[in-house]
């Protein structure tokens, strides 16, 4: 039996019912909702004008005895339709005001009576978890958590406007094979309106083996980022894992990512596939580096040691971030060793001296992603941290 694709359309009312009843869900690797209020209004106006709106893509996924319908493409559109129906919007400004007001009006150690939804990392399941009807959800909304919106829509609007879909039904039933299939589909889809960043697109691969998702993307690591004047870029943990895996095999940085300069994403993808399949290759065999796939304790050690070293959560450049983390991850995660915390100040000072040296090199500062400069940071960071390893 071949993979099948079915096509059709549902009324907006039916899509809302599917979402509220959780008959269509977001896979874990879907990014957060990123549209602003004006884009929601624009989408609704497009429906009113009877203009073309790209269909969404849903995939059938068989999970043991349970069948799930995954939203592969169209999260922003479907979420916007739900928000328009509920008359709510996860507004960051409103949320910030509420949090700041609470902090200013209460003692530092006092906790709020009710826990608000984090609108900075928001998906519609934070609403559907509150209930299955508009009335039930709205009754559980905490004042100041969401912005109330009114797009002047009645039930007739949702009953008489339609959104098309493609429904994918793979022939395979094995969960891992299904996940590989949908990971490929997800990465090949051109999502309308907001282009996926490489890290966001690659995230679907982390679920090729769900037991390894916490290895590729440990929860605590997202708190570290490069903060520029107009953007914040979270640390790409797979970037560090892939290069350090190759380093652990060759014990030198000279050949790291050789021939991958214009296609580093391919380098990271190959690493993920090799880890999942436990292949023996340039990255080393995962089960050899982590016997019995025991990595959780090492990642916990990484989290705790970074805290003990007082490593900042924000960095001004990739040069700083790399110098602080390449060696630290190598010693703790790959060597399964520890750092002499008693020499913390000496270690941090040495790292900073090397950062300043690299930044004094105009070529390094202009092109930090140059593989030669990158390999220098890998080698230098590892050498420094190894001198402070227990």
C-alpha positions as CSV (number, residue, x, y, z in Angstrom):
1,X,0.0,0.0,0.0
2,X,1.4,3.4,-1.0
3,X,1.3,6.6,1.0
4,X,-2.0,8.3,0.4
5,X,-2.9,12.0,0.3
6,X,-6.5,13.2,0.6
7,X,-7.8,16.7,-0.2
8,X,-10.8,18.7,1.0
9,X,-12.1,21.6,3.0
10,X,-13.8,22.2,6.3
11,X,-15.8,25.2,7.6
12,X,-13.9,27.3,10.2
13,X,-16.5,26.2,12.7
14,X,-15.5,22.6,12.1
15,X,-11.8,23.4,12.4
16,X,-12.5,25.1,15.7
17,X,-14.4,22.0,16.9
18,X,-11.5,19.7,15.9
19,X,-9.0,21.9,17.8
20,X,-11.1,22.2,20.9
21,X,-11.8,18.4,21.0
22,X,-8.1,17.8,20.4
23,X,-8.9,15.8,17.2
24,X,-6.1,17.7,15.6
25,X,-3.0,18.4,17.7
26,X,0.4,20.1,17.3
27,X,3.5,17.7,17.2
28,X,6.0,18.5,19.9
29,X,8.5,19.9,17.4
30,X,6.2,22.6,16.2
31,X,7.5,26.0,17.1
32,X,5.6,28.5,19.2
33,X,2.9,30.8,17.8
34,X,4.6,33.8,16.3
35,X,2.0,35.9,14.5
36,X,1.1,39.3,15.8
37,X,-2.4,40.7,16.2
38,X,-2.3,42.5,12.8
39,X,-1.6,39.2,11.0
40,X,-4.6,37.6,12.7
41,X,-6.7,40.5,11.6
42,X,-5.3,40.2,8.1
43,X,-6.1,36.5,7.9
44,X,-9.7,37.1,9.0
45,X,-10.0,40.0,6.4
46,X,-8.7,37.6,3.7
47,X,-11.5,35.2,4.6
48,X,-14.1,38.0,4.4
49,X,-12.8,39.1,1.0
50,X,-13.1,35.5,-0.3
51,X,-9.4,35.4,-1.3
52,X,-7.2,32.4,-1.6
53,X,-5.7,31.0,1.6
54,X,-3.2,28.2,1.4
55,X,-4.6,24.9,2.8
56,X,-3.2,23.3,5.9
57,X,-1.5,20.0,6.0
58,X,-2.5,17.3,8.5
59,X,-0.8,13.9,9.0
60,X,-2.3,10.7,10.4
61,X,0.0,9.2,13.0
62,X,-0.6,5.9,14.7
63,X,0.7,5.8,18.2
64,X,0.2,2.3,19.6
65,X,-3.5,1.8,19.7
66,X,-4.2,5.6,19.4
67,X,-4.5,7.5,16.2
68,X,-3.5,11.2,16.1
69,X,-3.9,13.9,13.5
70,X,-0.8,16.1,13.5
71,X,-0.8,19.7,12.3
72,X,2.3,19.7,10.0
73,X,1.7,23.0,8.3
74,X,-0.9,25.7,9.2
75,X,-0.4,26.2,12.9
76,X,-0.3,30.0,12.6
77,X,-3.5,30.0,10.5
78,X,-5.5,27.6,12.7
79,X,-4.3,29.3,15.9
80,X,-5.4,32.6,14.5
81,X,-8.9,31.3,13.7
82,X,-9.2,29.9,17.2
83,X,-8.1,33.2,18.8
84,X,-10.5,35.2,16.6
85,X,-13.3,32.8,17.7
86,X,-12.4,33.1,21.4
87,X,-11.7,36.8,21.3
88,X,-8.3,36.4,22.9
89,X,-4.7,37.2,22.0
90,X,-1.5,36.2,23.9
91,X,-0.2,39.7,24.0
92,X,3.3,40.1,25.3
93,X,2.9,43.7,26.3
94,X,-0.2,42.9,28.4
95,X,1.6,40.0,30.0
96,X,4.7,42.0,30.8
97,X,2.5,44.7,32.5
98,X,0.7,42.2,34.6
99,X,4.0,40.5,35.7
100,X,5.7,43.8,36.5
101,X,2.7,45.0,38.5
102,X,2.7,41.8,40.6
103,X,6.4,42.1,41.3
104,X,6.2,45.8,42.3
105,X,3.1,45.2,44.5
106,X,4.3,42.1,46.3
107,X,7.2,40.8,48.3
108,X,10.0,39.2,46.4
109,X,9.2,35.7,47.8
110,X,5.5,35.8,47.3
111,X,4.0,33.6,44.7
112,X,0.9,34.6,42.6
113,X,-2.4,32.9,43.5
114,X,-2.8,31.7,40.0
115,X,-0.2,30.6,37.4
116,X,-0.4,32.5,34.2
117,X,0.3,31.1,30.7
118,X,3.7,32.1,29.4
119,X,2.9,34.0,26.2
120,X,6.5,34.1,25.2
121,X,6.5,30.3,24.6
122,X,2.9,29.9,23.6
123,X,0.9,27.3,21.6
124,X,-2.9,26.9,21.5
125,X,-2.8,23.8,23.7
126,X,-2.4,26.2,26.6
127,X,-6.0,27.3,25.8
128,X,-7.5,23.9,24.9
129,X,-6.2,22.5,28.2
130,X,-8.6,24.8,29.9
131,X,-11.8,23.4,28.3
132,X,-13.6,22.4,25.2
133,X,-16.0,25.4,24.8
134,X,-15.6,29.1,24.3
135,X,-17.4,29.8,27.6
136,X,-15.3,27.3,29.6
137,X,-12.0,28.6,28.3
138,X,-12.9,32.2,28.8
139,X,-14.0,31.6,32.3
140,X,-10.5,30.4,33.2
141,X,-8.6,33.2,31.7
142,X,-6.6,35.2,34.3
143,X,-7.0,39.0,34.0
144,X,-3.9,40.5,32.3
145,X,-2.7,37.2,30.8
146,X,-4.4,37.7,27.4
147,X,-5.6,40.7,25.5
148,X,-9.3,40.7,24.7
149,X,-10.0,41.3,21.1
150,X,-13.2,41.7,19.1
151,X,-13.1,41.2,15.4
152,X,-16.9,41.5,15.1
153,X,-17.5,38.0,14.0
154,X,-20.7,36.0,14.5
155,X,-21.4,32.3,14.2
156,X,-22.4,32.7,10.6
157,X,-18.9,33.8,9.7
158,X,-17.4,30.6,11.0
159,X,-20.1,28.5,9.5
160,X,-19.9,29.9,6.0
161,X,-16.1,30.3,5.5
162,X,-13.9,27.4,4.7
163,X,-10.2,26.4,4.9
164,X,-8.8,23.6,2.7
165,X,-6.5,20.8,3.8
166,X,-4.2,18.0,2.6
167,X,-4.5,14.9,4.7
168,X,-1.4,12.6,4.6
169,X,-1.8,8.9,5.5
170,X,1.5,7.0,5.3
171,X,1.5,3.3,4.6
172,X,3.9,2.6,7.4
173,X,2.8,1.8,10.9
174,X,6.1,1.6,12.8
175,X,6.3,4.7,15.0
176,X,9.9,5.5,14.2
177,X,9.3,5.1,10.5
178,X,6.3,7.4,10.7
179,X,8.3,9.9,12.6
180,X,11.1,9.9,9.9
181,X,8.4,10.3,7.2
182,X,6.8,13.3,9.0
183,X,10.2,14.8,9.9
184,X,11.0,14.9,6.2
185,X,7.6,16.3,5.3
186,X,7.8,19.0,7.9
187,X,11.3,20.1,6.7
188,X,10.2,20.2,3.1
189,X,7.1,22.3,3.7
190,X,7.3,26.0,2.9
191,X,5.4,27.5,5.8
192,X,3.4,30.6,4.7
193,X,4.3,33.9,6.1
194,X,7.1,33.1,8.6
195,X,10.2,31.3,7.4
196,X,11.5,28.7,9.8
197,X,15.0,29.2,11.2
198,X,17.3,26.2,10.6
199,X,17.1,25.2,14.3
200,X,13.3,25.3,14.2
201,X,13.1,23.2,11.0
202,X,15.7,20.8,12.4
203,X,13.8,20.3,15.6
204,X,11.5,17.7,13.9
205,X,14.5,15.4,13.6
206,X,15.0,15.3,17.4
207,X,11.9,13.2,17.7
208,X,13.2,10.4,15.4
209,X,13.8,8.7,18.7
210,X,11.8,10.4,21.5
211,X,14.2,9.0,24.1
212,X,16.9,11.2,22.6
213,X,15.0,14.5,22.4
214,X,16.2,15.6,25.8
215,X,19.8,14.9,24.6
216,X,19.5,17.0,21.5
217,X,17.6,19.8,23.3
218,X,17.9,19.7,27.1
219,X,15.4,22.0,28.7
220,X,17.9,24.1,30.7
221,X,20.1,24.9,27.6
222,X,17.5,27.3,26.1
223,X,18.2,29.8,28.8
224,X,21.6,30.6,27.2
225,X,21.6,32.9,24.2
226,X,23.4,35.6,22.2
227,X,21.7,38.9,22.7
228,X,22.2,41.4,19.9
229,X,20.8,44.9,19.5
230,X,17.7,43.7,17.8
231,X,17.5,39.9,18.3
232,X,18.1,37.0,20.6
233,X,19.6,33.7,19.3
234,X,19.3,30.7,21.6
235,X,22.3,28.4,21.9
236,X,22.3,25.6,19.2
237,X,23.2,22.6,21.4
238,X,23.4,20.2,18.4
239,X,26.0,22.4,16.9
240,X,28.2,21.8,20.0
241,X,27.4,18.1,20.2
242,X,28.2,17.4,16.6
243,X,31.5,19.1,16.5
244,X,32.6,17.8,19.9
245,X,31.6,14.3,18.9
246,X,34.0,14.5,15.9
247,X,36.7,16.0,18.1
248,X,36.3,13.2,20.6
249,X,37.1,10.7,17.8
250,X,40.0,12.5,16.2
251,X,41.3,14.4,19.3
252,X,42.0,17.5,17.1
253,X,39.9,20.3,15.7
254,X,41.7,20.4,12.4
255,X,39.2,18.3,10.4
256,X,36.0,19.4,12.1
257,X,33.2,19.9,9.5
258,X,35.8,19.7,6.7
259,X,34.0,20.2,3.3
260,X,30.8,21.3,5.0
261,X,31.5,25.0,5.0
262,X,28.6,26.0,2.8
263,X,26.2,23.4,4.2
264,X,26.6,23.1,8.0
265,X,23.0,22.2,8.4
266,X,23.8,18.9,6.5
267,X,26.6,18.3,9.0
268,X,24.2,18.7,11.9
269,X,21.5,16.5,10.2
270,X,24.0,13.7,9.6
271,X,25.1,13.8,13.2
272,X,21.4,13.4,14.4
273,X,20.8,10.5,12.0
274,X,24.1,8.8,13.1
275,X,23.1,9.2,16.8
276,X,19.6,7.8,16.3
277,X,21.0,4.9,14.2
278,X,24.0,4.4,16.5
279,X,26.3,4.4,13.5
280,X,30.0,4.2,13.6
281,X,31.4,7.1,11.7
282,X,33.2,10.5,11.9
283,X,31.1,11.4,15.0
284,X,31.9,8.2,16.8
285,X,29.4,5.6,17.9
286,X,26.9,7.1,20.3
287,X,26.7,4.0,22.5
288,X,30.5,4.0,22.9
289,X,30.6,7.7,24.0
290,X,27.5,7.1,26.2
291,X,27.4,3.5,27.3
292,X,23.8,2.3,27.7
293,X,22.8,5.7,26.3
294,X,23.3,7.1,29.8
295,X,23.6,10.9,29.1
296,X,21.1,12.4,31.6
297,X,23.5,12.5,34.5
298,X,26.2,14.2,32.4
299,X,23.7,16.9,31.2
300,X,22.7,17.5,34.8
301,X,26.3,17.9,35.7
302,X,26.6,20.4,32.8
303,X,23.7,22.4,34.1
304,X,24.9,22.5,37.7
305,X,28.5,23.3,36.8
306,X,27.5,26.2,34.5
307,X,25.5,27.6,37.4
308,X,28.4,27.1,39.9
309,X,30.8,28.9,37.5
310,X,28.3,31.8,37.3
311,X,28.3,31.6,33.5
312,X,26.1,34.4,32.1
313,X,22.8,33.5,30.4
314,X,23.4,36.2,27.8
315,X,26.4,36.7,25.5
316,X,27.4,39.6,23.2
317,X,28.7,37.3,20.4
318,X,29.2,33.8,19.2
319,X,32.8,34.1,20.1
320,X,32.0,34.5,23.8
321,X,29.4,31.7,23.7
322,X,31.7,29.3,22.0
323,X,34.7,29.9,24.4
324,X,32.5,29.4,27.4
325,X,30.7,26.3,26.2
326,X,32.9,24.2,23.8
327,X,35.4,23.2,26.5
328,X,32.8,22.9,29.3
329,X,30.6,20.6,27.3
330,X,33.6,18.5,26.2
331,X,34.9,18.0,29.7
332,X,31.6,17.3,31.4
333,X,29.5,15.6,28.7
334,X,32.1,13.8,26.5
335,X,34.8,13.1,29.0
336,X,32.4,12.6,31.9
337,X,34.7,14.5,34.1
338,X,34.2,17.5,36.4
339,X,35.6,21.0,36.9
340,X,37.6,22.2,39.9
341,X,35.2,24.9,41.1
342,X,37.7,26.1,43.6
343,X,39.7,27.5,40.7
344,X,36.6,29.2,39.2
345,X,38.0,32.7,39.1
346,X,41.2,31.6,37.5
347,X,39.4,29.6,34.9
348,X,36.9,32.3,33.9
349,X,39.7,34.9,33.7
350,X,41.6,32.6,31.3
351,X,38.5,32.1,29.1
352,X,38.0,35.9,29.0
353,X,41.6,36.6,28.1
354,X,41.3,34.2,25.1
355,X,38.0,35.8,24.1
356,X,39.7,39.2,24.1
357,X,42.5,37.8,22.0
358,X,40.1,36.5,19.3
359,X,38.2,39.8,19.3
360,X,41.4,41.7,18.8
361,X,41.7,39.9,15.5
362,X,39.6,41.8,13.0
363,X,39.3,38.8,10.7
364,X,38.0,36.7,13.5
365,X,35.5,39.4,14.5
366,X,34.3,40.0,10.9
367,X,33.8,36.3,10.1
368,X,33.4,34.2,13.3
369,X,31.7,31.5,11.4
370,X,34.8,30.9,9.2
371,X,35.7,27.3,9.8
372,X,39.3,28.2,10.6
373,X,38.2,30.6,13.3
374,X,35.6,28.2,14.6
375,X,38.1,25.4,14.9
376,X,40.5,27.7,16.8
377,X,37.7,28.4,19.3
378,X,36.9,24.7,19.7
379,X,40.6,23.9,20.3
380,X,41.3,26.8,22.7
381,X,38.2,26.3,24.8
382,X,38.9,22.6,25.2
383,X,42.5,23.2,26.1
384,X,41.6,25.8,28.8
385,X,38.8,23.7,30.4
386,X,41.0,20.5,30.4
387,X,43.5,22.4,32.5
388,X,40.9,22.8,35.2
389,X,39.4,19.3,35.0
390,X,39.5,17.0,38.0
